Amino acid sequence: MIIVTTLILAAAVGGWWAGRATLTSVAPIDGVQRSVIDTVWAEASKGSVGRSLAFSTTVRQPAVPVAQNALSGVVTSVSPGELDQGEIAYVVGDTPVRVVQGAKPFWRDLTTGAKGEDVATLQRLLIDEGHLRGPADGDFGAGTRAAVRGWQKAQGRPQTGSVALGELTAVPTLPAAVQLGEGIAVGRRLAGGEDSVLAPTGDREFALTVSEEQARMIPAEATVEIKYESHTWVGVIASGSQDERGQTRFILAAADGGEVCGQDCSSLPSDAQVTLRSHVIVVPRVEGVAVPAAAVRTRADRTAYVVTDAGEVPVAVRGSGQGIAVVEGIQVGTRVQVLGQTDTESGRAPLEPTATRGG
C-alpha cells in the first residue's frame, strides 16, 4: 500500500490569505460586466515541502550449499535457523550433524595421525568447547584424541576418540542463518550425497518490489530512506526488472555502489529475509520560508522575485509543491502579493489581472 506524504509545516491553506482582496469594477468589455481582484496579500511563514511514498524494502541474504550429507538413514530432527559453533543442524537416526566454522569442507574421517586444515577446524571447535588448550596446529595427536573423547562424553555419545565423516559440517562464518536442503526433512531417508546445509554468502540484497502503477510514480533518480532500529540508510535505484505479473523489482545500492547498510550491516538480523520500513523520496524535503507558489513571479531572464510592501524583492526558489514554494530572500512575516484573479458575471472566464505585474 502506498502512503503519499506531503510535508507542509506552514499554516493551513486558508491562513495564507491574511491580506484583503480588493474588488474593482471594470468597464464592460464586449457587453460583459467584469470584476477584478487587483490585490491579494499573503504572509510568508515557516514551512517545508516534499513528497515521499511509503513502501517496504526486503533484505535478502542469498544462501548456497556448503555441504553434502555423508550419513545414511532416516532424518529424525531438523534445526535450521540461527546456528553457532558446534550447534546441531539436523539428526540422522541418533547421530547429530553439527556446524563448525571452517573455510574448507570436511572430506574424511578424523582420527589419530590425520593432518590438515580439517583437523585444525575440529581443534578450534574443541578449544571453543573447553576440551583442548590448543594450539589448533592441524595435527591429530594424542592430545586431540583425548579432547575428542571428552567432547563425545559431554554429548553423551560413544567415546571413540575419532569423528566420522558426516558428523561435522563446515560453514564459512558463524553464527549464521543456516538453511537445510530440500531433502533434509524429518522422515526422509537419506542415502548420502544430498545437499544438506546452505549458508549465507555474506552479500545482502536490498530490493523494493512494487506494482506496475506504483513503479510509474517512482522517478529513476529517486532516493530511498530505509530505517532499522536507530539506523537510517539512504539507497538509490541501481537496477530494475519486471516479472510476468507486471511487478517491478528495484535493486537498491548505496550512492557509492556498495551495500545500502554500509558499515552497519552487522546490526541487521542474520535471517534469510528481513523486511524494513522505507520511503521513496520523490521530492526531497526542503524547509525554510514558505509562500504561495502563485506569489513567485519570473522575469524574462528566468530570475524569480516576489512583490512585497517594499516593492519587488529577488528570491531563490529552493523547492515547491502542492501550491507552496520555499524561498530564500525574504523573512518570515513578510507580506507578499499573490497574482490577481478575475471573475466575470457571464461565463466566469478568467482575465489577466489588473494588479501590478513584473517582467
N, C-alpha and C positions, 0 to 999 in steps of 0.2 A: 504494500500500500504506500502511496506517495503522500507525503505531507509537504505542502508548499509553504515556506515560511518567508514572509516579508518583514524585514526588521525596520520598523519606523518608530523611533523613540520620541518623535515630536508630538505635539498635541493632536487631538482628533481633527479630522479634515475641517470641520466647522470652525475650529479655533483659528484657522488661518485668516478668516475674514474679520480681522479685528478692526479694519478701517470701514469707511462708509462709502457705499456706491451712490454716486450722484447721477440721476436720470435727467437727461437734457433732451427736450423735444427738438426735432429736426424737421425742417420744411418737407412737405410731401415730395416724393420722387416718383414720377410716373403715376401719380394719383394715390400712392400708398403712404399713409402716415407711419412714421417710424420713431422709435425711441432708442437712444444710445446710452449705454453705461460708459461714461467718459473717465471715471477714476475709480479704481478698486485697489485698496491697500491691504497688505498682509504684513505681519510682523515676523521677522526671522527668529527661529527658535532652534534650540539644540536638538539634534536628531540623527538618525542613521538610516541608510538604505542598504538593501541587499536581498538576495534570494537564494534559497537552498532547497534541496529535495532530500527527504529522509528515506534512507534505504538501510539494508543490512549487508555487510561485507562478510564473505565467508573466507576463512583462512584454512587452507588445506595443507597437510604435510604428506606429500607423496610417499608411499611405502613400497619397498621392493623386497623380494625374497632374499634372505641372508643365510638360510639353512634348509637342508632337506632332512626329512625324518629318516633315522637309521635303525629304528626299532620295528619289530613286528608284533602284532597283537591288536587288541581292541582298545580304543580310546575310552578311558573311564572318567576323565575330568579335564576341563579346559579352564584356563585363567588368563585370557587376553586382557590388554589394558596397560596401565602404567606399571611397569616392572623394573625392579632394580637388581643389582648384583646378587646372583645366587637364588633368585625367586623362581618359582615354578611356572612354566608356560602351559604345559599340559602333561597328562599322565597316560602312559600306555600300560595296561594291566595294573601292576603296582609299582612301576618304575617311573619316577618323576623325571621330566626333562626341564632342566634349569637354564636360565640365560646367564651368560658371563660376558663381561666386557672384553672384547678382543677384535683385532683387525682381520685376522685370518680364521677361516672355518676349521673346526675340528675334523680330522680325517682318519684317525686311527685310535685304537685302544691306548690309553696312557698307563704305563706301568714301569717298573724299575728298569733303568737303562735307557729309557727314551730321552731324547734331547731335541730341543727346538722351541719355536715361538708358541706352539700349542701347549707345551709343558709350562712355559712361563705364564701363559694366560691362566692355567689351572693354579699355579703357585700364587698368583695375585689374588685369586678367589680365596685360597686357603689363608693368606695373610689377612685379608679383609675379615674373614670369619674368625680370626684369632687362633688358628691351628698351626700356623707356621710363622716363624720370626723373620724369615727371609734370608738373603735376598731372592728375588724371582730371577734366578740365573738360567732357567730353561733346562736344568739338568735334574732328571728324576732319579734322585738317590735315596738313601735310607731315610733321611730327614723328611723328604717329601712323602715317602711311603707311609711313615708314621703319622704325618699330618693328615693324609687321606683317610687313614683308619680312624683317627679321631673325628674327622668331619663326618664320616659314614656313621660312626657311633652316635653322634649328636642328632643325626637324622633318623635314627632307628633302622638303618639299612645294614645289610651284611657287611662285615668289616674285612673286605677283600684286599684293601691296600692299593687297588687299581681302579681306574674309571673306564668303563666300556664306552665304545663309540656310540653316540646317540643320547647319552645321558646329559651332555652339556651342549649348548648352542651358543656360538659366539655372535654377539651383537656389537656393532662398532661403537655405539655410545649408550651409556646407561646413566640415569634412568631414561626410559623411552616408552612411547605408546606402542606396544607390541601388538601386532595382529597375527592371526593364525591363517594358514592356508585353507582353501575350501574343503580339502579332505580331512582336516583335523577337527572333528566334531565328535561329541560323545556318542558312543555306539558304533562308530565307523571302525572297520577292520583295516589295519594298515599292514602293508607288505614291505614297506621301506621304499625310499626314493621320492616320496611325496614332498612338495613344497610345504614346509612346516611353519616357519617363523618369518614374518615380514616386519621390517623395521623402517622407521622414517629415514629418508635420505639426508635430512638436515636442512633441506630447502623448503621454504614456505611460499605458498602461492596465495596472494590476495586477489579475490575475484568478486565482481559485482554483477549479478545476474538480474536482468530487467526484461520487461515485455517490449514488443516492437514499438508500441506507443510511447512507453517511458523512455526508450532509447532516443527517440526523436527530440525529447526535451533536454537531453544532456549534450552540451557542446563538446567538441573534441578537445578544447583547451581547458575544460573544467577540472578543478581540483577536488579531491575527496578527503574530508576530515574523518578520521577513524578514531574512536575512543575505546580504551580498555583500562578500567580502573582509573589510575591517576594519569595515564598516558594519553596524549593526543598526537596522532601521526597524520601527516599530510601526504597523500599519494596523487599520482597523475595517471591518466589512461595510457598504458603502454601499447595495448593491442585489443582487438575485439573480434568476436566471431559469432555467427548466428547458427542456431541449431534448427532441426527440422520442424520444431514447433513455433519458430519465429522469435524465440527468446534470444537476446543478445547477452553475451558473456564478456564483460570487460576485465582484462587483466591489469592490475594496478602495480605500480612501482614507485619508488622514491624519485624525487626530482633528478638525482644523480644516477638513476638506473638501478640502484641497489634495492634491497628489501625494504618494504614500507616501514617496518618496525625498527630498522637501523640497529643501533647498539642496545635496544631494549627488547630484542626478540626473546631473550631468555625469560622475560616476565610472562610470556604467553604460556597457557597450558600446553602440555605435550600431546593433547588429544589429536586424533587423526583429523578432526574437523572442529573448528570453533567459529561461532557466529558473533560478529561485533557490530555495535551501533555505528552508523556513519551518515554523513551528509555530503551530498554532491553540491558544491558551491557553484551555482550558475552565475550569479552576480556577486562579486566579493563585497563583504560588508564594509561600508565606509561611514565613519562618524564625523560630525562637525556641525557647522551652521547650516540649517535646512530652511529652504524657502519653497513656495510652489514652483514647479518647473516652468509654469507659464510666465513667471516673473523674470526669467532669464532670457535676455534678448541677444541676438548675434549681429555683429556688424558685417559689412561686406568682406572684411579681411579675416573673418571667422573668429575674431575675438569676442568674448562674452562680456556682458555688463548687466547691471540692474539699475532701475531708476529709483532713487531714494528721495527723501525730503531735501537733500542737499544737491540733487541732480544725478547725473549718470556716474556710476562707480564701476570700474572694471572688476570682474570676478573670474576665478578659475573653477570650473565645474569638476569636482572630484568623483562624483557618482550620482546616478539618478535612477528613479524607478517609481512606479505607482503614482505619478504626478508630483513627485517631490525631487528636488535637487539639493545635494550637499555641495556648498560652495566655499571658496576662500576669497577674502577681500572685504567682507563686512562682518560685523559683530552681532551677537545675539541681541535682539531688541530693536534692531534697525528696521524701519518701515520701508517696504519695497512695493513698488507699483506693479500690479498684475495687469496683463494685457486686457484691454477693454473688450466688452462683448456687445452685441446688438440684438434687439428684439423688434419684431415687426407685428403690426396688428393684422396683417394679411399674409398668411403663409409662413410667418415666423422665420423668414430666411435671414441668415446672418449677413451683416455688413461689416466693412472694415471699420475698426474703432476710430472715434474722433480724438481719443486721448493722444498725448504726445508719443511719438514713436521714434525709436532710434534707428540709425543705419540707413 
